[in-house]
């Protein structure tokens, strides 16, 4: 019975993240619309869009290879697995041993790799532009993320998310400058990885500015639905990652009563709501930067990650 209940809780978390991802995207769009004094679409509009795309026929270019057809499913699977193993409302789940930060970065990196290849597969100019820009972002975002992981690993003594969350809730952590710097760097990387303002605008189709949309411009039907759902999952993944490592409150632990799991679910929903509202406010108050300024933005995140790591080596109290 213990194994069955653990499997049911893990399956519930896997279903929870994939069901909440479009809702989070719709919530952010609604908040941005209200801040701009517009009515905006309903929060469930992303669900309608995905269902509409699933019912549409796929239109493929004549020179599209098998890679172009398989990539949407690979991206969705890798992103879903990465999002599902992050402790959202409970730690110590049956697959929590796989929730390693380096493994999550590897999954996201593989998804980015296949998306960039698919963008260049058909041979359109837009796809090539988007893939080259995505590679430029990845060359700075991934080292920044690794430095953030090293900082957390040096402080918590592990790269396993359940261990990090347990350490962050203990009185041993205290107030550390390196953690604050790592949090700022992680937020900057999350903005760039999710193609959000000021790095990219997820609502634009202007060829001079788009990055993510340029790579998926040739997709349609269920292929586009998988990519849109994976993009929403990736946004939820980074918010869950920030909540797990820096705001690990009300996370249930194995052996607790079902009430603790319910409290963890409500706390997780509240964290997502606060994170989505803050992102909407930030995007509304910030302008889109030029593409050539993106390396400077991510370079700052890289330097912050390096500074956080060096502070940890200089003093254990920092």
C-alpha positions in Angstrom: 0.0 0.0 0.0 2.9 2.4 0.7 4.3 1.9 -2.8 0.9 2.3 -4.4 0.2 5.5 -2.5 3.6 6.9 -3.4 3.0 6.1 -7.1 -0.4 7.8 -6.9 1.1 10.9 -5.4 3.8 11.0 -8.0 1.2 10.5 -10.8 -0.9 13.3 -9.3 2.1 15.6 -9.4 2.8 14.7 -13.1 -0.8 15.4 -14.0 -0.9 18.6 -11.9 2.0 20.3 -13.7 0.7 19.6 -17.1 -2.8 20.8 -16.2 -1.6 23.9 -14.4 0.8 25.0 -17.1 -1.7 26.5 -19.6 -3.6 28.1 -16.7 -0.5 29.9 -15.5 0.0 31.2 -19.0 -3.6 32.4 -19.2 -3.3 34.0 -15.8 -0.2 36.0 -16.8 -1.9 37.2 -20.0 -5.0 38.2 -18.0 -3.0 40.2 -15.5 -1.0 41.9 -18.2 -4.3 42.8 -20.0 -5.8 44.3 -16.9 -2.7 46.3 -16.2 -3.0 47.7 -19.7 -6.6 48.6 -19.0 -7.9 45.9 -21.4 -10.4 43.2 -20.6 -8.2 40.4 -21.9 -9.0 36.8 -22.7 -10.2 34.3 -20.2 -7.6 32.4 -18.1 -8.7 29.1 -19.8 -8.1 30.5 -23.3 -4.8 28.6 -23.6 -6.7 25.3 -23.1 -9.0 26.2 -25.9 -6.1 27.1 -28.2 -4.4 23.8 -27.5 -7.6 21.8 -28.1 -8.2 23.7 -31.3 -4.7 23.0 -32.6 -5.1 19.3 -31.7 -8.2 19.1 -33.9 -6.4 20.8 -36.9 -4.6 19.0 -39.6 -0.8 19.1 -39.7 0.6 20.9 -42.7 4.2 19.9 -43.5 6.8 21.3 -45.9 7.8 19.0 -48.7 11.4 18.9 -47.6 10.6 18.3 -43.9 12.5 15.4 -42.5 11.6 12.9 -39.8 13.4 15.1 -37.2 10.9 17.9 -37.9 8.0 15.6 -37.2 9.4 14.0 -34.0 10.8 17.1 -32.4 7.5 18.5 -30.9 7.0 15.2 -29.0 10.6 15.1 -27.9 10.4 18.6 -26.6 7.1 18.0 -24.8 8.4 14.8 -23.2 11.7 16.2 -22.0 10.0 19.3 -20.6 7.2 17.4 -18.9 9.7 15.0 -17.2 11.8 17.9 -16.0 8.8 19.7 -14.6 7.3 16.6 -13.1 10.3 15.6 -11.0 10.6 19.0 -9.3 9.1 19.0 -5.8 6.0 21.2 -6.1 3.8 20.4 -3.1 5.8 17.5 -1.4 9.4 16.3 -1.2 10.7 12.7 -1.0 8.4 11.4 -3.7 9.1 8.0 -5.2 11.0 9.5 -8.1 12.6 12.3 -6.1 16.0 10.7 -6.5 15.9 11.7 -10.2 15.2 15.4 -9.3 18.8 16.5 -9.7 19.5 20.0 -10.9 22.1 18.8 -13.4 19.7 16.3 -14.9 17.0 18.9 -15.3 19.4 21.2 -17.1 20.4 18.3 -19.3 16.7 17.6 -20.2 16.1 21.3 -21.0 19.3 21.5 -23.0 18.3 18.5 -25.1 14.9 20.0 -25.8 16.6 23.3 -26.9 19.0 21.3 -29.1 16.2 19.5 -31.0 14.1 22.7 -31.3 17.1 24.5 -32.9 17.7 21.6 -35.3 14.0 21.6 -36.3 14.1 25.3 -36.9 16.8 24.8 -39.4 15.4 21.6 -40.9 13.0 23.1 -43.4 15.5 25.7 -44.5 13.5 28.9 -44.1 15.3 32.1 -43.2 13.2 32.7 -40.1 14.0 29.3 -38.7 17.7 29.9 -39.2 17.6 33.3 -37.5 15.7 31.9 -34.6 18.0 28.9 -34.2 21.1 31.1 -34.3 19.7 33.4 -31.7 18.6 30.5 -29.5 22.1 29.2 -29.7 23.5 32.6 -28.7 21.2 32.7 -25.6 22.1 29.1 -24.7 25.8 29.8 -24.7 25.4 32.2 -21.8 22.2 30.9 -20.1 23.5 27.4 -19.5 26.9 28.4 -17.9 24.9 30.9 -15.7 22.6 28.1 -14.6 25.5 25.8 -13.8 27.1 28.4 -11.6 23.9 28.9 -9.8 23.7 25.1 -9.3 27.3 25.1 -8.0 26.4 27.8 -5.5 23.4 25.9 -4.1 25.3 22.6 -4.1 28.1 24.2 -2.1 25.7 25.6 0.5 23.2 22.7 0.7 25.8 19.9 0.1 23.8 18.3 -2.8 22.3 19.0 -6.2 19.2 16.9 -5.3 16.1 19.2 -5.0 14.5 17.5 -2.0 17.8 17.9 -0.1 18.1 21.5 -1.1 14.5 22.2 -0.1 15.0 20.5 3.3 18.1 22.6 3.9 16.5 25.8 3.0 13.8 25.3 5.6 16.3 24.5 8.3 17.7 27.2 10.6 21.2 26.5 9.3 20.8 28.5 6.1 20.4 31.9 7.6 20.7 35.1 5.5 23.3 34.6 2.8 24.4 37.1 0.2 25.3 34.3 -2.2 21.8 33.0 -2.2 20.3 36.4 -2.9 22.7 36.9 -5.8 22.0 33.4 -7.1 18.2 34.1 -7.0 18.6 37.3 -9.1 20.7 35.4 -11.6 18.2 32.5 -11.7 15.3 35.0 -12.4 17.3 36.6 -15.3 18.1 33.1 -16.8 14.4 32.1 -16.4 13.3 35.2 -18.3 15.7 34.5 -21.1 15.0 30.8 -21.3 11.2 31.4 -21.5 11.5 34.0 -24.2 9.9 36.7 -22.0 10.3 40.5 -22.1 12.8 42.1 -22.1 14.8 39.3 -23.9 11.9 38.2 -26.3 8.2 38.9 -26.7 6.1 35.7 -26.8 3.3 37.6 -28.5 5.2 39.0 -31.5 5.8 37.7 -35.0 8.2 40.4 -36.1 11.1 38.8 -37.9 13.6 41.4 -36.5 12.8 40.6 -32.9 11.4 37.1 -32.5 13.5 34.2 -31.3 11.3 31.3 -30.1 8.5 32.0 -32.5 10.9 32.0 -35.5 11.8 28.4 -34.8 8.2 27.2 -34.6 6.8 29.3 -37.4 6.5 26.3 -39.7 4.6 24.1 -37.2 0.9 23.6 -37.2 -1.8 21.4 -35.8 -1.0 18.9 -33.1 2.8 19.6 -33.6 2.2 23.3 -32.7 0.0 22.2 -29.8 2.8 20.1 -28.3 5.3 23.0 -28.6 2.9 25.5 -27.0 2.1 23.2 -24.2 5.9 22.5 -23.7 6.5 26.3 -23.6 3.9 26.7 -20.8 5.4 23.8 -19.0 8.8 25.3 -19.2 7.5 28.6 -17.6 5.9 26.6 -14.8 9.1 24.6 -14.4 11.2 27.6 -13.7 8.6 29.1 -11.3 8.5 25.7 -9.5 12.3 25.6 -9.4 12.5 29.0 -7.8 9.7 28.1 -5.3 11.3 24.8 -4.4 14.8 26.2 -3.8 14.1 29.7 -2.4 10.6 29.5 -1.1 10.2 25.9 0.1 7.4 26.6 2.6 4.6 24.2 3.3 6.3 21.3 1.3 4.9 18.0 2.7 7.3 15.3 3.7 6.8 11.5 3.5 4.8 10.1 6.4 2.7 13.2 7.0 -1.1 13.2 7.1 -3.1 13.9 3.9 -3.9 17.4 5.3 -0.2 18.3 4.9 -0.3 17.4 1.2 -3.5 19.6 0.7 -1.7 22.5 2.4 1.3 21.9 0.1 -1.0 22.0 -2.9 -2.7 25.3 -1.9 0.7 26.8 -1.0 2.1 25.8 -4.4 -0.9 27.4 -6.1 -0.3 30.6 -4.1 3.4 30.6 -5.1 2.5 30.3 -8.8 -0.1 33.1 -8.5 2.4 35.4 -6.9 5.1 34.5 -9.3 2.8 35.0 -12.3 1.5 38.3 -11.0 5.1 39.6 -10.5 6.1 38.5 -14.0 3.1 40.2 -15.5 3.9 43.5 -13.6 7.6 43.3 -14.7 6.8 42.7 -18.4 4.2 45.5 -18.4 6.7 48.0 -16.9 9.7 46.8 -19.0 10.4 47.4 -22.7 11.7 44.9 -25.1 15.5 45.2 -25.5 17.4 44.9 -28.8 18.7 41.5 -29.7 22.3 42.7 -29.6 21.7 43.7 -25.9 20.7 40.2 -24.9 24.4 39.0 -24.4 24.9 41.9 -22.0 21.8 40.9 -20.1 22.8 37.2 -19.8 26.5 38.2 -19.3 25.3 40.0 -16.1 23.5 36.8 -15.0 26.7 34.9 -15.7 28.8 37.3 -13.6 26.2 37.2 -10.8 26.4 33.4 -10.7 30.2 33.5 -10.7 30.1 36.1 -7.9 27.8 34.0 -5.8 30.1 31.0 -6.2 33.2 33.0 -5.3 31.5 34.4 -2.2 30.8 30.9 -1.0 34.5 30.1 -1.4 35.6 33.3 0.4 33.4 32.8 3.5 31.0 30.0 4.6 28.7 32.6 6.2 28.2 34.4 2.9 
